[in-house]
Amino acid sequence: MSSFVLQANNITWSAGSKNVIQNIHLQIKTDETVAIVGPNGAGKTSLLKCLYGEHSDYSGNIYLHGKPLKAFNNKDIAQKVAVVSQHSESAFNLTVLDIVGMGLIPHKGLFDINTDADKHNIEQALIKVDLIKKQHQLFNTLSGGEQQRVLIARAIVQAPDILIMDEPTNHLDMYYQHQILMLAKSLKITLLITIHDLNLAAQYCDRVVIINNGEIVANDTPEGVFTAEKLTDVFKLECAIDKNPFTQKTRITFAGINNRVNDESKWLQS
């Protein structure tokens, strides 16, 4: 089996006459945590949708464990790739237990019923995300952080090789941002994440890919990618780069944005 879970070779995807992403080359190693960052409209979500098969009309080649992605059907992909999207899912009258149980669907036949082992796996996933006491609550009544934890529990049950998360910390407060990322890291699987907060990317990810105008403009460790010159060029704001005094990891402060207190609080909680 390939040491790369996912490989994208010269991927271009267009919406109408516009190339949303172009000439993308990307390799994701087993057990690696990779962040994709960039301005709004840079093509981050479109790239993810190509990588997990929602967009199939791309040019170039994508490989899942060394095999062309287009050779897999949707169920095969779902057995290996779990996705947590940035938009809350429509789940009218579905409970937490219902949503988490959906993680079994890629591994079941049409008329299969859940076994005792399946029920145990669902229960253990709910315990892991600390939602066992809310298993019968309606999904739509949960907070944003709780909903994200439910979707991660579903991914645990799904037992994928890679978890793809599109802006998992959007609209969450500081506590839940860290909770969600620590929980994802605890799964000990390959993670591919789009994220706006560069300091969170620096803290939790092994590698960072910057996309701008549909192209990869940097691909390296957080320390290698997050330079003042590069970030100023991409985000059009002057910034300062230093080290978090507690972890010695890269810390970024954009000029004119008064987030120093928030940033330092994040480090203190980590």
C-alpha positions in Angstrom: 0.0 0.0 0.0 1.3 3.5 -0.8 2.7 5.5 2.1 0.5 8.4 0.8 -3.2 8.3 1.7 -4.0 10.9 -0.9 -2.1 12.2 -3.9 -3.2 15.0 -6.3 -1.3 15.4 -9.5 -1.9 18.5 -11.6 -5.5 19.0 -10.5 -7.5 21.8 -12.2 -11.2 22.3 -11.5 -13.4 24.9 -13.1 -16.8 26.6 -12.4 -18.0 27.7 -15.8 -15.2 29.3 -17.6 -13.2 30.1 -14.4 -10.4 27.9 -13.0 -11.2 27.8 -9.3 -8.1 25.6 -8.6 -5.3 25.0 -11.1 -2.2 22.9 -11.3 -2.5 21.5 -7.8 0.1 19.0 -6.7 -0.3 17.6 -3.2 0.6 14.5 -1.3 -0.8 13.5 2.2 1.2 11.0 4.2 -0.3 8.4 6.5 -0.9 9.8 10.0 0.0 13.3 8.9 -2.0 16.4 10.0 -2.1 18.9 7.1 -3.8 22.3 7.2 -4.9 24.1 4.0 -5.1 27.9 4.5 -5.7 30.9 2.4 -8.0 33.9 1.8 -11.8 33.5 1.2 -12.4 32.4 -2.4 -8.9 30.9 -2.8 -10.2 27.5 -3.7 -9.7 25.6 -0.4 -13.2 23.9 -0.2 -13.2 23.2 -3.9 -9.9 21.3 -3.6 -11.3 19.3 -0.7 -14.4 18.4 -2.7 -12.2 17.1 -5.5 -10.1 15.1 -3.0 -13.1 13.3 -1.5 -15.0 12.8 -4.8 -17.8 15.3 -4.6 -16.3 17.1 -7.6 -15.4 14.5 -10.2 -15.1 16.8 -13.3 -11.6 17.8 -12.6 -8.6 17.4 -14.9 -5.5 15.7 -13.6 -5.3 12.6 -11.3 -6.2 11.9 -7.7 -5.1 8.7 -6.0 -6.4 7.2 -2.8 -3.9 4.7 -1.5 -2.2 4.6 -4.9 -5.4 3.8 -6.8 -7.2 6.3 -9.0 -10.0 8.0 -7.0 -12.3 7.7 -10.0 -12.0 3.9 -9.8 -13.8 3.9 -6.5 -17.6 4.1 -6.1 -19.0 6.4 -3.5 -19.4 3.6 -0.9 -15.8 2.5 -1.4 -14.6 6.1 -0.9 -16.7 6.4 2.3 -15.1 3.4 3.7 -11.7 5.2 3.6 -12.6 8.9 3.8 -14.8 10.6 6.4 -15.8 14.3 5.9 -16.9 16.9 8.4 -18.1 19.9 6.4 -18.3 23.5 7.6 -22.1 23.7 7.2 -24.4 22.1 9.7 -26.2 19.2 8.1 -30.0 19.0 7.7 -31.0 16.5 10.4 -34.6 17.2 11.1 -35.9 14.8 13.8 -32.7 12.9 13.9 -31.1 12.3 17.3 -27.4 12.3 18.1 -27.6 8.4 18.1 -29.1 8.5 14.6 -26.3 10.7 13.2 -23.5 8.7 14.8 -25.0 5.5 13.6 -24.8 6.7 10.0 -21.0 6.1 10.2 -21.8 2.4 9.8 -23.6 2.9 6.4 -20.5 2.5 4.2 -19.8 -0.9 5.9 -23.3 -2.3 5.7 -25.5 -4.0 3.1 -28.9 -2.7 2.3 -30.7 -5.0 4.7 -28.1 -5.4 7.4 -29.0 -4.5 10.9 -26.7 -3.3 13.6 -25.0 -6.0 15.7 -24.1 -5.8 19.3 -20.6 -5.0 18.2 -21.9 -2.1 16.1 -23.9 -0.7 19.1 -20.8 -1.0 21.3 -18.7 1.0 18.7 -21.4 3.7 18.6 -21.5 3.9 22.4 -17.7 4.1 22.6 -17.6 6.9 20.0 -20.2 8.9 22.0 -18.1 8.4 25.2 -15.0 9.6 23.4 -16.6 12.9 22.4 -18.4 13.2 25.8 -21.9 13.1 24.4 -23.2 9.8 25.7 -25.7 11.6 28.0 -27.1 13.5 25.0 -27.5 10.5 22.6 -31.2 10.8 22.5 -31.3 14.6 22.0 -32.2 16.0 18.6 -29.1 17.0 16.6 -30.5 20.4 15.6 -30.9 21.4 19.2 -27.2 21.1 20.0 -24.6 23.9 20.1 -22.2 24.3 17.2 -19.4 22.7 19.2 -21.6 19.8 20.2 -22.7 19.2 16.6 -19.0 19.1 15.4 -18.3 16.5 18.1 -21.3 14.4 16.9 -19.9 14.5 13.4 -16.5 13.5 14.7 -18.2 10.6 16.6 -19.8 9.5 13.3 -16.3 9.6 11.7 -15.0 7.4 14.5 -17.7 4.8 13.8 -17.0 5.1 10.1 -13.4 4.1 10.8 -11.8 5.9 7.9 -8.1 6.1 6.8 -8.4 9.9 6.5 -10.6 12.5 8.1 -11.2 15.7 6.0 -12.6 18.7 7.9 -13.6 21.9 6.2 -13.4 24.8 8.6 -14.3 22.7 11.7 -13.7 25.7 14.0 -15.9 28.2 12.2 -18.3 30.0 14.5 -17.0 28.2 17.6 -15.6 30.0 20.7 -12.0 29.6 21.7 -12.6 26.7 24.0 -14.4 24.6 21.4 -11.9 25.5 18.7 -9.2 23.8 20.8 -11.5 21.0 21.9 -12.4 20.0 18.3 -8.8 20.0 17.1 -7.5 18.1 20.1 -10.2 15.6 19.6 -9.4 15.2 16.0 -5.7 14.8 16.7 -6.5 12.1 19.4 -8.0 9.8 16.7 -4.4 9.1 15.5 -5.4 9.0 11.8 -4.5 11.2 8.8 -6.2 14.6 9.0 -6.7 17.2 6.3 -8.2 20.4 7.5 -9.0 23.8 6.1 -8.9 26.5 8.7 -8.9 30.3 8.9 -7.0 30.7 12.2 -3.3 30.5 11.3 -2.2 30.1 14.9 -4.4 27.0 15.3 -2.8 25.6 12.1 0.6 26.3 13.5 -0.2 24.7 16.8 -1.9 21.5 15.7 -0.6 20.7 12.2 2.5 19.0 10.9 2.4 20.8 7.6 0.6 23.8 6.1 -0.4 24.4 2.5 -1.2 27.9 1.5 -3.6 28.4 -1.5 -4.0 31.7 -3.2 -6.0 32.4 -6.4 -6.5 28.7 -6.9 -2.8 27.7 -6.7 -0.5 26.4 -4.0 2.0 29.1 -3.1 3.6 27.4 -0.1 3.8 23.8 1.3 6.0 23.1 4.3 6.1 23.0 8.0 4.3 25.8 9.9 7.7 27.4 10.6 8.7 27.1 6.9 5.4 28.5 5.6 4.5 31.2 8.0 6.9 34.0 7.2 6.0 37.7 7.4 6.8 38.2 3.8 4.6 35.3 2.6 1.6 36.1 4.8 1.7 39.7 4.0 1.7 38.9 0.3 -1.2 36.4 0.5 -3.5 38.1 3.1 -2.6 41.7 2.3 -1.9 42.6 5.9 1.4 43.3 7.6 2.1 40.8 10.3 4.6 39.8 12.9 6.0 36.3 13.5 7.3 35.2 16.9 7.4 32.2 19.1 4.8 31.2 21.7 6.8 31.4 24.9 5.0 28.3 26.3 5.3 25.9 23.4 7.9 27.6 21.2 5.6 27.2 18.2 5.1 29.9 15.6 2.7 32.7 16.6 1.3 35.2 14.1 -0.1 38.6 14.9 -1.6 40.7 12.0 -1.1 44.5 12.3 -4.3 46.4 13.0 -6.1 43.4 14.4 -6.3 43.5 18.2 -6.2 39.8 18.9 -3.1 39.6 21.1 -5.1 38.8 24.2 -7.1 36.1 22.5 -4.0 34.6 21.0 -2.2 34.4 24.3 -5.3 32.9 26.0 -5.3 30.2 23.3 -1.8 29.3 24.1 -2.5 29.3 27.8 -5.3 26.8 27.3 -3.3 24.5 25.1 
